[in-house]
Each structure stands twice: as C-alpha cells, then as structure tokens.
Amino acid sequence: MSTMRSQRTCRRVASGRGSPRWPVRTLDDGRCPTCRSQPGTVDTGAAVRRLFRDLSVVLLVVWVVVATTLRRLLRGAKHPAWSYRFEIVTEVVRAVMLLGHRYMAIDLRRQMPTLPLSPGLRRRLDWQRGRIAGLPMEQHTPSAWQPGDLVWLHLHGGAYSMCSPATHRGLAARIALGTGARCIVLDYRKAPEHPYPAAIDDAFAAYGALLAEGVAPSSILLGGDSAGGGLALALLQRLRDAGLPQPRAAILLSPWVDLTARGGTIDDNGRYDYLSAEMLVWGAATYLAGADANGPLASPIYADLRGLPPLLVQTGGGEIFLDQNLAFVERARAAGVPVSHEVSDGMVHVFQAFAGFPAASQAIASIAAFVKSVQVDAPAASTLS
C-alpha cells in the first residue's frame, strides 16, 4: 500500500488547476496523489485525457440544456412543482451522475470538484480545515458563535465512496448560518479502500473526540445527508449500545436507510430524481464489500431504534428514497422516537444543497426552527439501560 510522505506538490496542483489548491503530501514513489504525476512534471497523456473528459462534460451539459428546453416547450414541465431553472439543474445533475458513476469510485472521487465558498458566506463565518480524532475535517463557524454554543457534526453523503467536506461546503455553511451552530464536516474514510464499517468507526471516533474536548452531548447536533444520513443512524445505534450519551438531536436529509434497494419509489420516482436504481446497487456493493445489506448498521430501517434522540427527516417528494424514508419514520415512531418528517413536493434527493431555490431555503429555515424547538424541549434521549 502506498504511504504518504513529504509536503510537496506538482505543478498542476500548485497552479490551482488541481484539487486541493493547497500543498499536498506525495506518495512514497514521489507522485502527486491528486493527479498521479511526478512533482515538477506535467503528464501530457493525463492532461489530454482530462481535456477530453472536461470537453465531454461541457458537451453533455449543452445537449441536456437544449433537450430539456425543447421538451419543456413541447410537453410542459416534467413535474408540476418544477420551475424551468430547477428542471435544467436537475437534468444536468442526472446526466453527469449517470456518466460519472461508471468510473471506479476512487477515480471518480479524485475528480470531484473543490467548491469554494461564495464571498457572501465567507464574510459571515470562519472556515477552517483541521483534524478531529486524527481525521480530516472542515468546520464552519458563524461569527457570533461562542464556546458552549451548539456544535453540528455533519456526515456528508456520496454513497460511502465519494464526495468530501469540499463538495459540501455550501450546504454546511448555510446550515451553520441558519442554526448558529459550528458545523464540523467529517472526512471519514471511503470505500472501496475502506469498506463497511470503517465509516462508522470514524464517525464514532469523531463524536468521542467532541465529548473528550468537553462538548456537552446536549450541545451536539448530528447531521447527515444521503449515505451520511444512514451513517448518522448507525452512529446513534453504536452510541446507545456503548452506553454513551446521545446528541441533542439528529437531522437527516434524504437519508439512505435501506441498502437493499427496496421501495416502489425507486422505480416510480426514477423519472424525476437524479439518482437511479443502478447507482444504488453500485454504491451498496462498493461500500458493503460482501457484508449483509440487511444488517442494522448498514440499513438502519431494520434496526432496533429505541432510545434514539429526536429526529428531523427531510425528504423530497420526487426522490427515489421517498418510500424507504416513509417506512423508516413509521418504524422510528413505533419505537417511541420523536420524529418530525417533512416531504417537499416534487423535490429531488438532497434538494437542500440546491442553493438559490425556494425549497432549499425553506428547508434550511425549517432545520433552524427544529433546532430551536429541541433546545427548549426536554433533554436529549439517553441510552437504553
């Protein structure tokens, strides 16, 4: 296995064309882990491949915009709740996702964009990179935040094999500003190099580090989107079973709670959502690496949910996880867990990340209202005896 060594970087990364823009460590053979070239060299073949890849994405986006516009003019909106701009964005994301998931997970992850925060967000909070429990993370701290205020530990989505804190900066920043909490986005280990249950181990370690730093459990909010929502529920189970205190509450955005890919809306909403059944099968197989998809930590919908803290679940009415989210909420309530469930008409998977659209803004406002409500309610649920 390759090991990491000195703080060196290749020309592509140093010039800002790579991701991340800051210096990175090299592999033990001296190659840059971002673009796999030797420091100080330019890999012409890789550069040509990147050029053709980028050009193909641009052409794909242009084709999708034209096709969607013509279809909408001839047949009307694909979904009654969709504006023209939302339909364009959703169809572009769908096309890129269908193209991208056919790559190996590790290659796709390397090509994920590093998204800068907008100047407006940067002026209103402090953004830093750091480590927690020895793991990389990014934190977004509102300017008014003080020690003792709320801390939001966020577990990002990406089918347990893609994405990073860098892809979720905008969402994390808007959550931090909406709730007033310091939002810590954990860069947990990913499949296929680190399959199930490595991500759960990392989330458990990060939560333990917060407790060790003196953060009160009643000041901790646990968040997760998509696969990160399922990961958050796995963490809550592990905390309960280990006799550790639960966080104040958990907020789950389009959580992936059933890795067996059951649910009628996987097919029924496939025409609206940018996710597909094929992607789910690929993501689950990559993460589980042979483990049982029916296990409670892999698919929390089949877990004993007693003793969990208050939950807010937000689901898009047009997403493929609608059925499994509805079933999970029913099971959680039957187990005595206080659950608020919000279904946004016509919205797709993790629509909260679609900044600038009314539904996303309303969802963040609803999260802020939920956080305020659990602050004045009874203390967070304790562990089972």
N, C-alpha and C positions, 0 to 999 in steps of 0.2 A: 504493500500500500504506500502511496506517495505521502511524504511528510512535508510539513511547511517549515521554511527557514527564514532567511534574512528579509528585511524590509526593502525590497527592490520592486521595480515596476517596469513594464515595457513601454515603448514609445506611444503605442495606441492608447493605453490607459492614462499615461502621463499627460497626453494631449487632450484628454477629456472625451475621446471617442469610445473609450471602453467604459465598463461599469464594474466597480465604482470609480469615481473620479479621483479619490484619494489613493495614496500608495498602498499596494497590497503585497502580501508575502508571496514568495515564489515557491514552486515545488522543489523537491530535492534535486531534480536534474536541471534547475535553473529556469524552467519555463514559467511564464506568467499563467496563473490559474484562471484568469479571465479569458484570454484569447489563445492560450497554449503556445505562444511564440517565445523565443529566447529574448531576454532583456536586451534592449538596444537594437533589435532586429525587426524587420517587417516581413511577415509571412504573406507573400504575394498570392499564393493559392487561396489562403484563408480569406484574404481581402477580396478576391474576386468572388468567392462563394458568398461572402456577406453582402457584396454588392448585388448579386443576382437575387439573394434572399430578400433583401430590402426592396428591390425593384418589384419582385413578385408580390410582396405585400401591398405596395403602393397601387399596383395594377388591380389587385384583388379589391382593395377598398374603393377604387374608382368604379369598377364594374358593379359592386354591390350598391353603391350610391345611385348609379344610373338605373339599375334594375329595380331597386326599391321605389325610386321616384316614379318610374313608369307604371309599376304595378299599382302603386297607391292612386295614381291619376285614373287608371282604368277600373280598379276594383274597390277603391276606398281604403281606409285604414285597416291594417291587418288585425288589430284589436281595437274595439271602440274606445278604450281608455288611452290609446297612444296618440301623442302628438307626432307631427311629421319628424321633428328633430329626435324625439325619443326612438321612433321606429328606425331611423337611419343609424343611430348609435347602436341599438340592439342588434340590428342585422350585420353591421360591421364587426361587432364583437363576436357574434356567432360564426361568421366566416373565418375570422382569424383563429378562433378556438378550434374549429374543425380542421383547419390546416395545421395548427401548432401541435395538437395533442398526438399527432402521428410521429413526432420526433421522440427520441429517447428522452426520458424525464430529465436526466442530468444535462443533456444538451439544451433542452427547452428552458430549463431553469437558468442556464448561463446566458440565454438570450433575452431573459425578462428585462424590461426597462427599469432604469433607476429614475423614479419620478420625483422631480424637485417640488418643494412646497411653493405655492404661489406667494408673491410678496405680501399680499394681504394677510395670509395666515402666519407667515414668518414674523410679521410685526406684532402679532397678538400672543405669541407664545415662544418659549425657548425650546429649540430642537437640539437634541444631543444624541450621539452614539455612545454606547458603553457596553458593559457586560453585567450579567446577573447570573449568579450560580455558575460562573465560568462560561456562560453562553452569550453570544452577541445579542444585542437588543438596541432599539431606538426608543427614546422617550420624548414625549411632547408635553410640556409643562406650561399651563396658562400663566400669564404674568401675575395674576392675583393669587396664585397657589401658595400655600404655606405648609410647612411640616405639620403633620397631623390631619391635613385635608385628605380627601378621597384619592386613592390610587387605583387605577384601572389596569389590570393585567390582561392584555389582548393576545389571543391566539389566532393568527391570520389563517385564511383559507388557502386553497391551492391543491386540493386532492392529496394532501400529505406529502407531496413530492415537488411542488412548485411554489412560486411566489416567495416573498420575504417582507421584512418591515419596509423595504424601499418601495415595494409595489402598493403598500397600504398607507403611505404617508398622508395622503389627502383625507382618507376616511378617519384615520387615527387623530389627525389634527382637529377635524370637525367634531369628533366625539369629545376630545379634551375640552374644546372651547364650549361645547354645548352643556357638558356636565360639570365643568370646573375641576375635573379630576386630572391628575398627572397620568397620562396614558403611556404605558410601557408595552411595546410590541416585541414579543419574544421571537428570536430567530432560532426556532427549535430545529433539531436535525431532521433531514428529509429522506424519504425513500427515493430510489431503491438502495442507496448505500446504507441507510439506517432504517430498516423496515419496522413495523409494529413490534414491540411497543415503545420504541425509542422516543417518539414524540411525547408520549405520556410521561415517561421518565423525566424528560426535560421540563415539561410543564410543572410536574410535581416538585422538581428541584428549584425552579424559579419561585414558586409560591412559598416554599420553605425558606428561601432566601429573604423574601419580604418579611416573613414572620421573624426571622433571625435578626433583621435590621430594626426590629421594634415596631413595625407597622401593625396596628391593631386589625384583627380579622374584620371587625365591624367597619373599618375604613377601606376595605378591599372590595372592588367590584371586578368580577371575572367576565370577560367578553370573548366572543368568538364568532367568526363568520364562516359559513360553509363547513369545510372539514374542520376548521378551528372551532366551530360550534360543537361538533361531535367530540372533539378533543377536550373542550371545556367540561362537557358532561362526564367524560372519562376521568378527568382530574377530580371532579366533585365526588365521584364514587370512591376513588382512591383515598382522598382525604377522609371521607367518612369511615372507610374501612380501617384506616390507620389511626383513627381516634383523634385526628387533628381538626381544629375549628374550621367551619365553613366560612366563605366570604359573606359579605353583607347580602349580595345578590349576584345573579348571573344574567347576562344579556346575550341572547343568541340570535344571530342574523342569518336566516335561511340555513339553519343547521343541517348538516348531513348526519342523520341519526340512524340510517339503515343502509349498511354496505352491501346488503343482498340485492339491492336494486328492485325491491318490490314497491308496488304502488301504481294505481291506474293513471295518475297524472304524469308519470314518466313518459307515457305514450300520448295521453290526451293534450298535455301542455308542451309537447315536443316541438310543435309548430311555432310556439311563441318564445320559449326560453332559448338562451344561447348555449345551455348545456344539452347533452344528449345521453341516451342510454349507453351508447358506445363509450363515451367518455367516462361514465360511472364505472363500467366494467373494467376499463383500463386503469382508472385510478385506484379502485379497490384491490385489484390484483397486484399492482405495483406496491401498494402500502402493506397489504397483509402478508405477501410472500408465503402463502400456504396456510396461514393462521385461519381460524374459524371466523367467518364473517358474521355468524350469529352470536358471537361472544358479547357479553355486556359492555366491555370496554371498547370493542370495535364498533358495535351497533347499539348505542345506548337505549334504543327503543325497546330492547329485550331485557333491560337491566331492572334490578330492584331499585326503584327511585325514591324510596322512603328516606327521609332525613335530609333531603336537598334543600338549599335556600330558595327564597323567592326567585322566580324566573320571569323574564320578559322574552317572548319569542316573536320575532317579526318575520313574516313570510310574504312572498309575492304571490298574488292570486293567479298569475300566469306562469309560475315556475314549476319545474318538474318535481320539486320536493314538497309540493303542497300536501299531497295525501299523507306522506310519512310525517310531516310536521303536525298535521291534524291528529293523527293517531298517537304521536308521542305526547302531545298536550293532553289528550284524553287519559292516557296511562299515567302521566305525572299527577294530574288532578285526582285520579282514583287512588294514588299512593299518598295523598294528603299534601302534595306540594302546591304552594300558592303560585299560580301561573296566570300571567296576562298574555294573551295571544292576539296579535294584530295581523290581519290579512289585508294587504293593499291591492285593490282591484287592478288586475292586468299587469302588475309589476313582475319583473323577472328576478332571477337569482341575485341576491345581494344587491338589490337596487339602491341601497343606502350609499353605495360607492359612486353612484352616478351623480356627481356634484352638479349643481345648477338646475336640477329638475325639481319641481314642487314636491313630488312624492319623497325624494331623498331628504329634502329639508324638513318635511313634516315628520319623517321617521326619526331624525336626529332630535327634533323638538320633543317627540314622544318619549324617546330614551331619557332625555333630561328630566321630563316630568315623572317618569317611573323612578329614576334615581332619587328625586326629591321625596317621592312617596315612601320609599323604603327607608329613607333616613329618619322619618318621623314615626314610622311603624315600629313594631316590636323588634328586638334584636334578631340578627340573622339566625337561621336554624342551626342547632347544634348537632353534634354527631350522635349516631344511634348508640344506645347503651348495650 
